Amino acid sequence: AAATFRFMATMNPGGDFGKRELSPALRNRFTELYVRSLTELGEVRQIVEARLAPSLREPVGDAMARALLYIAEAGAVGSSAAAAAKVPGAPKEAQFHVSVRDVVAWVAFMNAVE
């Protein structure tokens, strides 16, 4: 291959439904970049505004960004409370988060039903 040849791969975390971690032999061949969950309103708003249809930005953009974070925070509080109360089957720690993929999916949905 040419000296300028580059190969890029992406993968959702192994904990996602139906996914497994890469084997160490394959994983060592890549440089791994971790993209953390979104926790700041400004981050979510920036993605929403960049991808949302122009006609929807003003009326729903900010509210949508706030709602996504609210849902994640409410879910995290609920699951933590359930774990603290020792509810059977409750996770030990909150599993709710907002990923870039989540935001993009919701924006695509809003654009489709505009």
C-alpha positions as CSV (number, residue, x, y, z in Angstrom):
1,A,0.0,0.0,0.0
2,A,1.1,3.6,-0.6
3,A,2.7,5.4,2.3
4,T,-0.3,7.7,2.5
5,F,-2.8,4.9,2.8
6,R,-4.9,5.1,5.9
7,F,-7.6,2.8,7.2
8,M,-10.2,4.0,9.7
9,A,-12.7,1.9,11.6
10,T,-15.5,2.9,14.0
11,M,-17.3,0.8,16.5
12,N,-20.0,1.3,19.1
13,P,-19.0,0.3,22.6
14,G,-19.1,-3.5,23.2
15,G,-21.7,-3.0,25.8
16,D,-24.2,-1.9,23.2
17,F,-26.9,-4.5,22.4
18,G,-25.6,-7.2,20.2
19,K,-22.0,-6.0,20.2
20,R,-18.8,-7.6,21.6
21,E,-15.5,-6.1,22.3
22,L,-12.8,-6.5,19.7
23,S,-10.1,-9.1,20.3
24,P,-6.9,-7.7,21.7
25,A,-5.1,-8.8,18.6
26,L,-7.4,-6.7,16.4
27,R,-7.7,-3.8,18.9
28,N,-4.0,-3.3,19.0
29,R,-3.9,-2.5,15.3
30,F,-5.9,0.7,15.8
31,T,-5.6,4.0,17.7
32,E,-8.6,4.1,20.0
33,L,-10.4,7.4,20.6
34,Y,-13.1,7.5,23.2
35,V,-16.0,9.8,22.7
36,R,-17.7,10.5,26.0
37,S,-21.4,11.0,26.6
38,L,-22.7,14.5,26.2
39,T,-23.4,16.2,29.5
40,E,-23.4,19.9,28.6
41,L,-26.4,21.7,27.1
42,G,-24.1,23.7,24.8
43,E,-22.7,20.5,23.3
44,V,-26.1,19.0,22.6
45,R,-27.5,22.3,21.3
46,Q,-24.5,22.7,18.9
47,I,-25.3,19.3,17.3
48,V,-29.0,19.9,17.2
49,E,-28.6,23.3,15.6
50,A,-26.1,22.0,13.0
51,R,-28.3,19.1,11.9
52,L,-31.9,20.2,12.5
53,A,-33.9,21.5,9.5
54,P,-33.7,25.3,9.3
55,S,-37.4,25.7,9.8
56,L,-37.2,23.8,13.1
57,R,-34.2,25.4,14.6
58,E,-35.9,28.4,16.1
59,P,-39.1,26.8,17.4
60,V,-37.8,23.5,18.8
61,G,-33.9,23.5,18.7
62,D,-33.2,24.7,22.3
63,A,-36.2,22.8,23.8
64,M,-35.1,19.6,22.1
65,A,-31.5,19.9,23.4
66,R,-32.9,20.6,26.9
67,A,-35.3,17.7,26.7
68,L,-32.6,15.2,25.7
69,L,-30.5,16.1,28.7
70,Y,-33.5,16.2,31.0
71,I,-34.5,12.6,30.0
72,A,-31.0,11.3,30.6
73,E,-30.7,13.1,34.0
74,A,-34.2,11.9,35.1
75,G,-33.4,8.4,34.1
76,A,-30.0,8.4,35.9
77,V,-31.7,9.7,39.1
78,G,-34.4,7.1,38.8
79,S,-32.0,4.2,38.3
80,S,-29.7,5.4,41.1
81,A,-32.6,5.6,43.4
82,A,-33.8,2.1,42.5
83,A,-30.3,0.8,43.1
84,A,-30.0,2.6,46.4
85,A,-33.4,1.1,47.4
86,K,-32.1,-2.3,46.5
87,V,-34.8,-2.9,43.9
88,P,-34.2,-6.3,42.3
89,G,-32.7,-6.0,38.9
90,A,-31.8,-2.4,39.3
91,P,-28.4,-1.4,37.9
92,K,-25.6,-0.6,40.4
93,E,-25.0,2.7,38.7
94,A,-26.9,4.9,36.3
95,Q,-26.8,3.7,32.7
96,F,-28.5,6.7,31.2
97,H,-26.6,9.0,29.0
98,V,-26.9,11.1,25.9
99,S,-24.6,10.1,23.1
100,V,-23.8,11.9,19.8
101,R,-25.6,9.0,18.1
102,D,-28.7,9.6,20.2
103,V,-28.8,13.3,19.4
104,V,-28.3,12.7,15.7
105,A,-31.1,10.0,15.7
106,W,-33.6,12.3,17.4
107,V,-32.7,15.2,15.0
108,A,-33.2,12.9,12.0
109,F,-36.6,11.9,13.4
110,M,-37.6,15.5,13.9
111,N,-36.5,16.3,10.4
112,A,-38.5,13.4,9.0
113,V,-41.7,14.3,10.6
114,E,-41.5,18.1,10.0
